[in-house]
Amino acid sequence: MFQDEARFGRISDCRRAWAPRPMRPLVKAMLTYEYTYAYAVCPLDGKFDSLVLPNVNTECMQIFLDEIARRYPNENIVMVMDGAGWHRSHSLTLAENLRLLLLPPYSPELNPVEHLWDELREKSFHNRVFDSIGALESHLVDALRHMEETTDAVKSIAGWDWIINSLCNAN
């Protein structure tokens, strides 16, 4: 499994939008510093597991790891993630079925979950303004649930050849 966190906030992301000439679409913009964080895991079969948590820290990482271990009790999980401080914390307690594998520093291009965040932001968050952090979280949960239901799309985004080949050759 590959894991990553992403910050979603009430800062709008204005992008180009199609409109017939001579119309010019109006897009609201907002700059409010309120954030929530999505923690996600993407196994190569297209299954996508996620949690929305209030922070990125050791406590939230522990909640996430415990939840993944609980969801997959009969699996031996190698969780690949970057080397953020809360990923390397000595106070993390790993379940029997879970091991961590840290990516090299400054190498987000090796984590396919980064591309899932790009897809989520492009399809569900650009040109949107949320009235509250609760509204943003509700929208985020719906978008993550949709991603969890579209295993073929997740697999096409995250099923990189080098990852699949390394797993297939390991048997």
Residue frames as a rotation matrix with the C-alpha (Angstrom) as fourth column:
MET 1
0.580 0.815 0.000 0.00
0.815 -0.580 0.000 0.00
0.000 0.000 -1.000 0.00
PHE 2
-0.569 -0.682 0.460 1.08
0.661 -0.712 -0.237 3.57
0.489 0.170 0.856 -0.66
GLN 3
0.347 0.663 -0.664 0.08
0.929 -0.342 0.144 6.29
-0.132 -0.666 -0.734 1.80
ASP 4
-0.743 -0.517 0.425 0.07
0.529 -0.843 -0.101 10.07
0.411 0.150 0.899 1.71
GLU 5
-0.051 0.713 -0.700 -1.75
0.787 -0.403 -0.467 13.02
-0.615 -0.574 -0.541 3.28
ALA 6
-0.540 -0.061 0.840 -3.14
0.661 -0.649 0.377 16.07
0.522 0.759 0.390 1.53
ARG 7
-0.693 0.279 -0.665 -4.33
0.371 -0.653 -0.661 19.42
-0.618 -0.704 0.349 2.84
PHE 8
-0.330 0.685 0.649 -7.68
0.767 -0.207 0.608 20.75
0.551 0.698 -0.457 1.68
GLY 9
-0.654 0.022 -0.756 -8.68
0.576 -0.633 -0.517 24.25
-0.490 -0.774 0.401 2.66
ARG 10
0.439 0.894 -0.094 -11.01
0.702 -0.406 -0.585 27.11
-0.561 0.191 -0.805 2.02
ILE 11
-0.276 -0.538 -0.797 -8.56
-0.339 -0.721 0.604 28.72
-0.899 0.437 0.017 -0.37
SER 12
0.734 0.664 0.142 -10.20
-0.097 0.309 -0.946 28.55
-0.672 0.681 0.291 -3.78
ASP 13
-0.432 -0.819 0.376 -8.34
0.248 0.293 0.923 27.20
-0.867 0.493 0.076 -6.77
CYS 14
0.484 0.627 -0.611 -9.33
-0.369 -0.487 -0.791 29.26
-0.794 0.608 -0.005 -9.81
ARG 15
-0.562 -0.607 0.561 -8.79
0.272 0.505 0.819 27.54
-0.781 0.613 -0.119 -13.14
ARG 16
-0.853 0.226 -0.470 -9.87
-0.520 -0.430 0.738 28.01
-0.035 0.874 0.485 -16.70
ALA 17
-0.345 0.821 0.455 -13.46
0.219 0.542 -0.811 27.19
-0.912 -0.180 -0.367 -17.49
TRP 18
-0.846 0.102 0.524 -15.21
0.529 0.030 0.848 26.79
0.071 0.994 -0.079 -20.83
ALA 19
-0.079 0.863 -0.499 -17.89
0.306 -0.456 -0.836 29.30
-0.949 -0.219 -0.228 -21.79
PRO 20
0.228 0.200 0.953 -19.39
0.971 0.024 -0.238 30.30
-0.071 0.979 -0.189 -25.14
ARG 21
-0.852 -0.523 0.028 -18.17
0.521 -0.841 0.146 33.60
-0.053 0.139 0.989 -26.60
PRO 22
-0.070 -0.761 0.645 -18.55
-0.035 -0.644 -0.764 36.43
0.997 -0.076 0.019 -25.62
MET 23
0.881 0.460 0.108 -19.48
-0.130 0.017 0.991 35.26
0.454 -0.888 0.075 -22.11
ARG 24
-0.348 -0.935 0.060 -16.87
-0.341 0.067 -0.938 35.39
0.873 -0.347 -0.342 -19.37
PRO 25
0.373 0.545 -0.751 -17.62
0.461 0.594 0.660 33.06
0.805 -0.592 -0.030 -16.48
LEU 26
0.160 -0.265 0.951 -17.45
-0.752 -0.657 -0.057 34.50
0.640 -0.706 -0.304 -12.99
VAL 27
0.205 -0.185 -0.961 -15.74
0.461 0.885 -0.072 32.38
0.864 -0.428 0.266 -10.37
LYS 28
0.908 0.118 0.403 -15.84
-0.289 -0.521 0.803 33.23
0.304 -0.846 -0.438 -6.69
ALA 29
-0.043 -0.951 -0.307 -12.54
0.167 0.296 -0.941 33.30
0.985 -0.091 0.146 -4.86
MET 30
0.917 0.311 0.249 -11.81
-0.204 -0.172 0.964 32.93
0.342 -0.935 -0.095 -1.18
LEU 31
-0.174 -0.971 -0.161 -8.73
-0.023 0.168 -0.986 33.14
0.984 -0.168 -0.052 0.98
THR 32
0.588 0.373 0.717 -9.51
-0.748 -0.087 0.658 31.70
0.308 -0.924 0.228 4.39
TYR 33
-0.421 -0.871 -0.253 -6.94
-0.646 0.484 -0.590 29.78
0.637 -0.085 -0.766 6.37
GLU 34
0.167 0.462 0.871 -8.99
-0.821 0.555 -0.137 26.81
-0.546 -0.692 0.472 7.54
TYR 35
-0.342 -0.418 -0.842 -7.80
-0.830 0.554 0.063 23.34
0.440 0.720 -0.536 6.60
THR 36
0.614 0.329 0.718 -8.67
-0.577 0.807 0.124 19.69
-0.539 -0.491 0.685 6.92
TYR 37
-0.396 -0.869 -0.296 -6.49
-0.894 0.291 0.342 16.77
-0.211 0.400 -0.892 5.92
ALA 38
0.800 0.568 -0.191 -7.20
-0.599 0.768 -0.225 13.58
0.019 0.295 0.955 4.02
TYR 39
-0.325 -0.828 0.456 -5.11
-0.726 0.528 0.441 10.51
-0.606 -0.188 -0.773 4.70
ALA 40
0.681 0.616 -0.396 -5.22
-0.717 0.452 -0.531 7.93
-0.148 0.645 0.750 1.96
VAL 41
-0.360 -0.696 0.622 -3.89
-0.366 0.718 0.591 4.55
-0.858 -0.015 -0.513 0.98
CYS 42
0.456 0.507 -0.731 -4.03
-0.865 0.059 -0.499 3.01
-0.210 0.860 0.465 -2.45
PRO 43
-0.085 -0.432 0.898 -3.40
-0.072 0.901 0.427 -0.70
-0.994 -0.029 -0.108 -2.92
LEU 44
-0.790 -0.416 -0.451 -2.68
-0.429 -0.149 0.891 -1.72
-0.438 0.897 -0.061 -6.50
ASP 45
-0.706 0.604 0.369 -5.98
0.693 0.698 0.182 -3.54
-0.148 0.384 -0.911 -6.99
GLY 46
-0.537 0.477 0.695 -7.67
0.209 -0.723 0.658 -0.13
0.817 0.499 0.289 -7.14
LYS 47
0.419 0.639 -0.645 -9.00
0.822 0.033 0.568 -0.25
0.385 -0.768 -0.512 -3.59
PHE 48
-0.416 -0.456 0.787 -8.74
0.122 -0.885 -0.449 3.16
0.901 -0.091 0.424 -1.99
ASP 49
0.279 0.449 -0.849 -9.05
0.914 0.145 0.378 3.73
0.293 -0.882 -0.370 1.74
SER 50
-0.452 -0.428 0.782 -9.17
0.235 -0.903 -0.359 7.19
0.861 0.021 0.509 3.28
LEU 51
0.134 0.464 -0.876 -9.87
0.988 -0.127 0.083 9.12
-0.073 -0.877 -0.475 6.44
VAL 52
0.171 -0.054 0.984 -10.46
0.199 -0.976 -0.088 12.84
0.965 0.211 -0.156 6.94
LEU 53
0.247 -0.213 -0.945 -8.64
0.965 0.137 0.222 14.06
0.082 -0.967 0.240 10.05
PRO 54
0.945 0.301 -0.126 -8.08
0.317 -0.940 0.130 17.52
-0.079 -0.163 -0.984 11.55
ASN 55
0.578 -0.804 -0.141 -4.25
-0.674 -0.568 0.472 17.53
-0.460 -0.178 -0.870 11.57
VAL 56
0.650 -0.556 -0.518 -1.09
-0.010 0.676 -0.737 15.95
0.760 0.484 0.434 10.23
ASN 57
0.012 -0.642 0.767 0.73
-0.968 -0.201 -0.153 14.72
0.252 -0.740 -0.624 13.31
THR 58
-0.867 -0.459 -0.194 1.67
-0.394 0.870 -0.296 11.54
0.305 -0.180 -0.935 15.12
GLU 59
-0.604 0.700 0.382 -1.73
-0.260 0.279 -0.924 11.17
-0.753 -0.658 0.014 16.82
CYS 60
0.375 0.776 -0.507 -3.65
-0.750 -0.068 -0.658 11.35
-0.546 0.627 0.557 13.53
MET 61
-0.192 -0.525 -0.829 -1.12
-0.869 0.484 -0.105 9.06
0.456 0.700 -0.549 11.84
GLN 62
-0.946 -0.133 0.296 -1.67
-0.284 0.778 -0.560 6.50
-0.156 -0.614 -0.774 14.61
ILE 63
-0.089 0.989 0.118 -5.45
-0.418 0.071 -0.905 6.70
-0.904 -0.130 0.408 14.10
PHE 64
0.387 0.217 -0.896 -4.99
-0.919 0.014 -0.393 6.14
-0.073 0.976 0.205 10.38
LEU 65
-0.540 -0.682 -0.494 -2.57
-0.699 0.690 -0.188 3.21
0.469 0.245 -0.849 10.73
ASP 66
-0.804 0.316 0.503 -4.81
-0.245 0.595 -0.765 1.55
-0.541 -0.739 -0.401 13.32
GLU 67
0.213 0.952 -0.219 -7.80
-0.601 -0.049 -0.798 1.90
-0.770 0.302 0.562 11.00
ILE 68
0.168 -0.220 -0.961 -5.96
-0.935 0.273 -0.226 0.37
0.312 0.937 -0.160 8.03
ALA 69
-0.860 -0.507 -0.051 -4.73
-0.451 0.805 -0.386 -2.55
0.237 -0.309 -0.921 10.17
ARG 70
-0.512 0.757 0.405 -8.32
-0.274 0.303 -0.913 -3.03
-0.814 -0.579 0.052 11.40
ARG 71
0.365 0.694 -0.621 -9.75
-0.804 -0.102 -0.586 -2.97
-0.470 0.713 0.520 7.84
TYR 72
0.437 -0.313 -0.843 -7.25
-0.609 0.586 -0.534 -5.59
0.662 0.747 0.066 6.62
PRO 73
0.488 -0.225 0.843 -6.75
-0.818 0.221 0.532 -7.93
-0.306 -0.949 -0.076 9.60
ASN 74
0.709 -0.165 0.686 -5.73
0.166 0.984 0.065 -10.96
-0.686 0.068 0.725 7.49
GLU 75
0.844 -0.434 0.316 -3.24
0.269 -0.166 -0.949 -9.09
0.465 0.885 -0.023 5.27
ASN 76
0.166 -0.863 -0.477 0.46
0.815 -0.152 0.559 -8.45
-0.555 -0.481 0.678 5.82
ILE 77
0.906 0.311 0.287 0.74
0.417 -0.777 -0.472 -4.77
0.077 0.547 -0.834 4.89
VAL 78
-0.330 -0.930 -0.160 3.86
0.894 -0.362 0.264 -2.93
-0.304 -0.056 0.951 3.82
MET 79
0.764 0.619 -0.184 2.92
0.569 -0.780 -0.261 0.75
-0.305 0.095 -0.948 3.97
VAL 80
-0.290 -0.840 0.459 5.08
0.951 -0.306 0.042 2.87
0.105 0.449 0.888 1.65
MET 81
0.823 0.557 -0.107 5.17
0.567 -0.810 0.148 6.55
-0.004 -0.182 -0.983 2.62
ASP 82
0.353 -0.710 0.610 7.36
0.034 -0.642 -0.766 9.62
0.935 0.291 -0.202 2.61
GLY 83
-0.262 -0.611 -0.747 9.60
0.768 0.337 -0.545 10.45
0.585 -0.716 0.381 5.56
ALA 84
0.172 0.385 0.907 7.50
-0.244 -0.875 0.418 13.12
0.954 -0.293 -0.057 7.25
GLY 85
-0.650 -0.528 0.547 8.26
-0.597 -0.091 -0.797 13.52
0.471 -0.844 -0.256 10.95
TRP 86
-0.009 0.747 0.665 4.98
-0.934 0.231 -0.273 11.95
-0.358 -0.623 0.696 12.02
HIS 87
0.755 0.182 -0.630 5.76
-0.470 0.820 -0.327 8.91
0.457 0.543 0.704 9.81
ARG 88
-0.030 -0.899 -0.436 9.09
0.033 0.435 -0.900 8.37
0.999 -0.041 0.017 11.59
SER 89
0.129 0.122 0.984 7.87
-0.864 -0.473 0.172 9.05
0.486 -0.873 0.044 15.12
HIS 90
-0.789 -0.496 -0.362 9.12
-0.232 0.787 -0.572 6.57
0.568 -0.367 -0.736 17.70
SER 91
-0.725 0.568 0.389 5.80
-0.457 0.025 -0.889 6.83
-0.515 -0.823 0.241 19.51
LEU 92
0.038 0.719 -0.694 3.91
-0.959 0.220 0.177 5.15
0.280 0.659 0.698 16.63
THR 93
-0.409 -0.059 0.911 2.72
-0.467 0.871 -0.154 1.67
-0.784 -0.488 -0.384 17.59
LEU 94
-0.452 0.182 -0.873 2.37
-0.858 0.179 0.482 -0.64
0.244 0.967 0.075 14.62
ALA 95
0.584 0.708 0.396 -0.10
-0.740 0.665 -0.097 -3.50
-0.332 -0.236 0.913 14.47
GLU 96
0.045 -0.567 0.822 1.28
-0.114 0.815 0.568 -7.01
-0.993 -0.119 -0.028 13.96
ASN 97
0.312 0.191 0.931 0.21
0.782 0.505 -0.365 -7.02
-0.540 0.842 0.008 10.31
LEU 98
0.972 0.115 0.206 1.76
0.208 -0.829 -0.519 -3.63
0.111 0.548 -0.829 9.41
ARG 99
0.053 -0.983 -0.178 5.30
0.828 -0.056 0.558 -2.54
-0.559 -0.177 0.810 8.46
LEU 100
0.819 0.167 -0.549 6.47
-0.055 -0.930 -0.365 0.87
-0.571 0.329 -0.752 7.23
LEU 101
0.021 -0.803 0.595 8.75
0.952 0.199 0.234 1.47
-0.306 0.562 0.769 4.25
LEU 102
0.433 0.106 -0.895 9.93
0.141 -0.989 -0.048 5.06
-0.890 -0.105 -0.443 3.83
LEU 103
0.803 -0.134 0.580 10.58
0.574 -0.084 -0.814 6.57
0.158 0.987 0.009 0.42
PRO 104
-0.321 -0.947 -0.024 13.83
0.938 -0.315 -0.143 8.48
0.128 -0.068 0.989 -0.18
PRO 105
-0.132 0.255 -0.958 13.71
0.490 -0.823 -0.287 12.14
-0.862 -0.507 -0.017 0.94
TYR 106
-0.194 0.123 -0.973 12.29
-0.492 -0.871 -0.012 14.71
-0.849 0.476 0.230 -1.48
SER 107
-0.981 -0.153 -0.121 10.84
-0.183 0.497 0.848 12.15
-0.070 0.854 -0.516 -3.88
PRO 108
-0.262 0.957 0.120 7.06
-0.439 -0.008 -0.898 12.68
-0.859 -0.288 0.422 -4.08
GLU 109
-0.026 0.230 -0.973 7.18
-0.998 0.042 0.037 11.49
0.049 0.972 0.228 -7.69
LEU 110
-0.846 -0.333 -0.417 7.63
-0.325 0.941 -0.094 7.93
0.424 0.056 -0.904 -6.36
ASN 111
-0.795 0.600 0.093 4.28
0.150 0.344 -0.927 7.95
-0.588 -0.723 -0.364 -4.54
PRO 112
-0.781 0.505 0.366 1.27
0.468 0.088 0.879 7.27
0.412 0.858 -0.305 -6.79
VAL 113
0.021 0.827 -0.562 -1.13
0.979 -0.132 -0.158 8.71
-0.205 -0.546 -0.812 -4.19
GLU 114
-0.562 -0.292 -0.774 0.20
0.190 -0.956 0.223 12.17
-0.805 -0.022 0.592 -5.13
HIS 115
-0.980 0.191 -0.050 -1.50
-0.083 -0.172 0.982 11.70
0.179 0.966 0.185 -8.51
LEU 116
-0.304 0.915 -0.265 -4.75
0.872 0.379 0.309 10.72
0.384 -0.137 -0.913 -6.85
TRP 117
-0.139 0.204 -0.969 -4.69
0.640 -0.728 -0.245 14.04
-0.756 -0.654 -0.030 -4.98
ASP 118
-0.885 -0.222 -0.409 -4.17
-0.148 -0.699 0.699 15.85
-0.441 0.680 0.586 -8.30
GLU 119
-0.766 0.643 0.019 -7.15
0.335 0.374 0.865 14.02
0.549 0.668 -0.502 -9.80
LEU 120
-0.100 0.743 -0.662 -9.32
0.995 0.057 -0.087 14.76
-0.027 -0.667 -0.745 -6.76
ARG 121
-0.349 -0.083 -0.933 -8.44
0.327 -0.944 -0.038 18.46
-0.878 -0.318 0.357 -6.78
GLU 122
-0.973 -0.072 -0.217 -8.95
-0.172 -0.394 0.903 18.79
-0.151 0.916 0.371 -10.54
LYS 123
-0.654 0.748 -0.113 -12.30
0.348 0.431 0.833 16.98
0.671 0.505 -0.542 -10.65
SER 124
0.121 0.802 -0.585 -13.84
0.870 0.198 0.452 18.04
0.479 -0.564 -0.673 -7.34
PHE 125
0.205 -0.080 -0.976 -12.30
0.858 -0.464 0.218 21.21
-0.470 -0.882 -0.026 -5.97
HIS 126
-0.822 -0.563 0.085 -11.33
0.542 -0.729 0.418 23.78
-0.174 0.390 0.904 -8.60
ASN 127
-0.762 0.473 0.442 -13.49
-0.119 -0.773 0.623 26.89
0.637 0.422 0.645 -8.99
ARG 128
0.235 0.834 -0.500 -15.37
0.529 0.321 0.785 26.14
0.815 -0.449 -0.365 -5.76
VAL 129
-0.610 -0.289 0.738 -15.89
-0.445 -0.646 -0.621 28.19
0.656 -0.707 0.265 -2.61
PHE 130
-0.215 0.496 -0.841 -17.11
0.650 0.715 0.256 26.63
0.729 -0.492 -0.476 0.62
ASP 131
0.402 0.518 0.755 -19.16
-0.169 -0.769 0.617 28.52
0.900 -0.376 -0.221 3.21
SER 132
0.624 -0.191 0.758 -17.55
-0.774 -0.017 0.633 26.68
-0.108 -0.981 -0.159 6.12
ILE 133
-0.547 -0.837 -0.027 -14.93
-0.837 0.547 0.005 24.10
0.010 0.025 -1.000 6.96
GLY 134
-0.328 0.531 0.781 -17.82
-0.216 0.763 -0.610 21.71
-0.920 -0.369 -0.136 7.60
ALA 135
0.741 0.604 -0.293 -19.09
-0.379 0.015 -0.925 22.20
-0.555 0.797 0.240 4.05
LEU 136
0.139 -0.791 -0.595 -15.59
-0.962 0.035 -0.271 21.58
0.235 0.610 -0.756 2.70
GLU 137
-0.706 -0.422 0.569 -15.23
-0.602 0.780 -0.168 18.39
-0.373 -0.462 -0.805 4.78
SER 138
0.162 0.858 0.488 -18.63
-0.184 0.512 -0.839 17.14
-0.969 0.046 0.241 3.62
HIS 139
0.781 0.066 -0.621 -17.65
-0.613 -0.107 -0.783 17.72
-0.118 0.992 -0.043 -0.01
LEU 140
-0.241 -0.959 -0.151 -14.26
-0.956 0.261 -0.132 16.07
0.166 0.112 -0.980 0.58
VAL 141
-0.490 0.135 0.861 -15.87
-0.387 0.852 -0.353 12.99
-0.781 -0.506 -0.365 2.13
ASP 142
0.627 0.773 0.095 -18.24
-0.202 0.279 -0.939 12.69
-0.753 0.569 0.331 -0.86
ALA 143
0.569 -0.486 -0.663 -15.34
-0.803 -0.156 -0.575 13.06
0.176 0.860 -0.479 -3.33
LEU 144
-0.539 -0.791 0.291 -13.23
-0.838 0.539 -0.086 10.48
-0.089 -0.290 -0.953 -1.46
ARG 145
-0.110 0.601 0.792 -16.20
-0.243 0.756 -0.607 8.08
-0.964 -0.259 0.063 -1.31
HIS 146
0.837 0.386 -0.388 -16.64
-0.433 0.033 -0.901 8.46
-0.335 0.922 0.195 -5.08
MET 147
0.071 -0.898 -0.434 -12.94
-0.944 0.079 -0.319 7.69
0.321 0.432 -0.843 -5.56
GLU 148
-0.566 -0.237 0.790 -13.27
-0.612 0.763 -0.209 4.62
-0.553 -0.601 -0.577 -3.33
GLU 149
0.312 0.818 0.483 -16.12
-0.141 0.543 -0.828 3.41
-0.940 0.190 0.285 -5.57
THR 150
0.903 -0.025 -0.430 -14.21
-0.430 -0.081 -0.899 3.87
-0.012 0.996 -0.084 -8.85
THR 151
0.505 -0.733 0.456 -11.54
-0.020 0.518 0.855 1.20
-0.863 -0.441 0.246 -8.46
ASP 152
0.502 -0.322 0.802 -10.75
0.853 0.338 -0.398 1.12
-0.143 0.884 0.445 -12.19
ALA 153
0.787 -0.203 0.582 -9.91
0.055 -0.917 -0.395 4.83
0.614 0.343 -0.711 -12.21
VAL 154
0.743 -0.535 0.402 -7.77
-0.583 -0.224 0.781 4.49
-0.328 -0.815 -0.478 -9.08
LYS 155
0.480 -0.557 0.677 -5.97
0.389 0.827 0.405 1.52
-0.786 0.069 0.614 -10.58
SER 156
0.608 -0.239 0.757 -5.30
0.754 -0.125 -0.645 3.38
0.249 0.963 0.104 -13.83
ILE 157
0.779 -0.307 0.547 -3.86
-0.316 -0.945 -0.081 6.37
0.542 -0.110 -0.833 -11.94
ALA 158
0.457 -0.564 0.688 -1.86
-0.862 -0.090 0.499 4.51
-0.219 -0.821 -0.527 -9.29
GLY 159
0.772 -0.132 0.621 -1.05
0.095 0.991 0.092 1.16
-0.628 -0.012 0.778 -10.91
TRP 160
0.472 -0.680 -0.562 2.36
-0.857 -0.504 -0.110 2.13
-0.208 0.533 -0.820 -12.22
ASP 161
0.721 -0.189 -0.666 4.29
-0.303 0.780 -0.548 -0.48
0.623 0.597 0.505 -14.20
TRP 162
-0.314 -0.948 -0.046 7.37
-0.363 0.165 -0.917 -0.45
0.877 -0.271 -0.396 -11.96
ILE 163
-0.399 0.247 0.883 5.23
-0.905 0.050 -0.423 -1.04
-0.149 -0.968 0.204 -8.88
ILE 164
0.698 0.715 0.039 3.18
-0.687 0.684 -0.246 -3.83
-0.202 0.145 0.969 -10.43
ASN 165
0.532 -0.560 -0.635 6.28
-0.287 0.586 -0.757 -5.46
0.796 0.586 0.151 -11.92
SER 166
-0.519 -0.774 0.364 8.15
-0.617 0.043 -0.786 -5.37
0.592 -0.632 -0.500 -8.62
LEU 167
-0.119 0.564 0.817 5.22
-0.889 0.305 -0.341 -7.02
-0.442 -0.767 0.465 -6.84
CYS 168
0.837 0.464 -0.289 4.66
-0.547 0.707 -0.449 -9.63
-0.004 0.533 0.846 -9.55
ASN 169
0.288 -0.828 -0.481 8.38
-0.303 0.398 -0.866 -10.53
0.909 0.395 -0.136 -9.65
ALA 170
-0.338 -0.421 0.842 8.52
-0.907 -0.094 -0.411 -10.84
0.252 -0.902 -0.350 -5.87
ASN 171
0.579 0.678 0.453 6.45
-0.772 0.635 0.036 -14.04
-0.263 -0.370 0.891 -5.88
